[in-house]
Amino acid sequence: MLDAAAGRRCACGLLVAMLLGASPAQAAERYMIEMALWIEGSKRGEPMLIVEPGEPAEISSTDPEGENGWRIELEVEPPAPIDGGAGGAIWLHLSIHRLVDGNWQYLTHSMLGVPEGESNTLSVASGDGESGRDDALVHLTAVLSRLQPADG
């Protein structure tokens, strides 16, 4: 059995060992997402967000009167150690809305796999068949970059 002084030394030694083994304040993993958004063939903006995986984020833009605009809600899915997705893509959960005459309208909710440092596109046809940026209900291009702890 340990006496009180030996117990304190043991506890202090354990605390020092834990502190030495711990790395300095570990920065949370963050991603920069640069996007270009078109709604019904009209470019609406080039939003950029810095987000942490698993944390919901939102960016929006409205006209000065607050009557018309758009909103993107997104969340980066935390990368899994082994992901069956395309080429190590990071997954974005996206909801896109537009503001028309003061009323928000839901346009789409989707997942988009974006390989780190590359771009990928989400396009929602406004009718039958395929659509491109100029005739889609929603067309969004996203580039995703992992930020290093020293990055802004």
C-alpha positions as CSV (number, residue, x, y, z in Angstrom):
1,M,0.0,0.0,0.0
2,L,1.2,3.5,-0.9
3,D,1.6,6.2,1.7
4,A,0.1,9.6,1.0
5,A,3.3,11.2,-0.3
6,A,4.0,8.2,-2.6
7,G,0.5,8.4,-3.9
8,R,0.9,12.1,-4.7
9,R,4.2,11.4,-6.5
10,C,2.6,8.7,-8.5
11,A,-0.4,10.9,-9.5
12,C,2.0,13.8,-10.4
13,G,4.2,11.4,-12.5
14,L,1.1,10.1,-14.3
15,L,-0.1,13.6,-15.0
16,V,3.3,14.7,-16.3
17,A,3.5,11.6,-18.6
18,M,0.0,12.3,-19.9
19,L,0.9,16.0,-20.6
20,L,4.2,15.0,-22.3
21,G,2.4,12.5,-24.5
22,A,-0.3,14.9,-25.5
23,S,0.3,17.1,-28.5
24,P,-0.2,20.8,-28.2
25,A,-3.7,22.0,-28.8
26,Q,-4.7,20.0,-31.8
27,A,-6.4,22.1,-34.5
28,A,-9.7,20.8,-35.8
29,E,-9.6,19.5,-39.3
30,R,-11.0,22.2,-41.7
31,Y,-12.0,22.4,-45.4
32,M,-12.3,25.3,-47.7
33,I,-15.2,24.9,-50.2
34,E,-15.2,27.2,-53.2
35,M,-18.4,27.1,-55.2
36,A,-20.0,28.7,-58.3
37,L,-23.9,28.7,-58.3
38,W,-26.3,29.0,-61.2
39,I,-30.0,29.0,-60.8
40,E,-32.1,28.7,-64.0
41,G,-29.1,29.6,-66.1
42,S,-28.2,32.7,-64.2
43,K,-25.0,32.9,-62.3
44,R,-25.9,33.8,-58.7
45,G,-22.6,33.9,-57.0
46,E,-19.2,32.3,-56.1
47,P,-19.6,31.6,-52.4
48,M,-16.7,30.3,-50.3
49,L,-16.9,28.7,-46.9
50,I,-14.4,27.2,-44.4
51,V,-16.0,24.3,-42.5
52,E,-15.2,21.5,-40.1
53,P,-16.4,18.0,-40.8
54,G,-19.8,17.2,-39.2
55,E,-20.6,20.8,-38.5
56,P,-23.6,22.3,-40.4
57,A,-22.8,25.5,-42.3
58,E,-24.8,28.0,-44.3
59,I,-24.1,30.8,-46.7
60,S,-26.7,33.0,-48.4
61,S,-27.1,36.2,-50.5
62,T,-30.1,38.4,-50.9
63,D,-30.8,41.6,-52.7
64,P,-30.9,44.9,-50.7
65,E,-34.6,44.6,-50.3
66,G,-34.4,41.1,-48.9
67,E,-36.9,39.9,-51.6
68,N,-34.7,37.7,-53.8
69,G,-31.6,35.6,-53.3
70,W,-30.3,32.1,-52.5
71,R,-29.1,30.0,-49.6
72,I,-26.8,26.9,-49.5
73,E,-26.8,24.7,-46.4
74,L,-24.1,22.2,-46.3
75,E,-22.2,19.7,-44.1
76,V,-18.9,18.0,-44.9
77,E,-19.2,14.3,-44.0
78,P,-16.2,13.4,-41.8
79,P,-13.9,11.2,-44.0
80,A,-14.0,7.5,-43.2
81,P,-10.8,5.5,-43.0
82,I,-12.0,3.3,-45.9
83,D,-14.6,5.0,-48.1
84,G,-16.2,3.2,-51.1
85,G,-16.7,6.5,-52.8
86,A,-15.2,7.7,-56.0
87,G,-11.4,8.3,-55.7
88,G,-11.2,9.2,-52.1
89,A,-13.9,11.9,-52.4
90,I,-15.0,14.0,-49.5
91,W,-18.8,14.1,-49.3
92,L,-20.9,17.3,-49.1
93,H,-24.5,17.2,-48.0
94,L,-26.1,20.1,-49.8
95,S,-29.5,21.9,-49.6
96,I,-30.1,24.7,-52.0
97,H,-32.9,27.2,-51.7
98,R,-33.9,30.4,-53.5
99,L,-35.7,33.5,-52.2
100,V,-38.4,34.8,-54.6
101,D,-40.5,37.8,-53.6
102,G,-39.7,37.3,-50.0
103,N,-40.5,33.5,-49.9
104,W,-37.9,30.8,-49.6
105,Q,-38.3,27.9,-52.1
106,Y,-36.6,24.6,-51.7
107,L,-34.7,23.6,-54.9
108,T,-32.7,20.5,-54.1
109,H,-31.0,18.3,-51.5
110,S,-28.2,16.1,-52.6
111,M,-24.8,14.6,-51.8
112,L,-21.8,15.5,-53.9
113,G,-18.5,13.7,-53.7
114,V,-15.6,16.0,-54.3
115,P,-12.0,14.7,-54.5
116,E,-9.7,16.8,-52.4
117,G,-8.2,19.6,-54.5
118,E,-10.4,18.9,-57.5
119,S,-13.8,20.1,-58.6
120,N,-17.1,18.3,-59.1
121,T,-20.5,19.4,-60.3
122,L,-24.1,19.0,-59.2
123,S,-26.7,19.8,-61.9
124,V,-30.5,19.5,-61.4
125,A,-32.5,19.4,-64.6
126,S,-35.4,21.7,-64.9
127,G,-37.3,19.2,-67.1
128,D,-36.7,15.9,-68.8
129,G,-33.2,14.9,-69.8
130,E,-29.8,16.2,-69.1
131,S,-29.0,19.8,-68.4
132,G,-26.0,22.0,-68.4
133,R,-25.1,25.2,-66.5
134,D,-27.2,27.4,-68.8
135,D,-30.5,25.5,-68.6
136,A,-30.4,23.6,-65.3
137,L,-32.7,24.5,-62.4
138,V,-29.6,24.3,-60.2
139,H,-26.0,24.0,-61.3
140,L,-23.3,24.0,-58.6
141,T,-19.5,23.5,-59.1
142,A,-17.5,22.9,-55.9
143,V,-13.8,22.7,-55.2
144,L,-12.8,21.3,-51.8
145,S,-9.3,21.8,-50.2
146,R,-8.1,20.6,-46.8
147,L,-6.6,23.4,-44.8
148,Q,-3.4,22.9,-42.9
149,P,-3.4,24.0,-39.3
150,A,-1.3,27.1,-40.1
151,D,-3.7,28.1,-43.0
152,G,-6.2,30.9,-42.5
